[in-house]
């Protein structure tokens, strides 16, 4: 059997599976969803957007922020995140970081 026939059969099987799934799934009414646009603090410089996004994700809870993000604490947020990343058991280069800090 040629590779083209095999690929065609796989494509047909995948498409028929997708069609069966679509037929069983009820249509979603997007008007049922509540869209939330929370008021958030603006970062004071163009370099801190990463930490603001991370803090926003950490503090998001049930349609709003569980507490405010404070501009004055951005350095503390960064220090805490860096510490968590370095000491994490999932950090495969943790020992290298410790050694570099001791030099």
ABEGO torsion letter per residue (X at the ends): XBAAAAAAAAAAAAAAAAAAAAAABBBBBAAABBBBBBBBBBBABAAAAAAAAAAAAAABBGGBBABBBBAAAAAAAAAAAAAAAAABAABAAAAAAAAAAAX
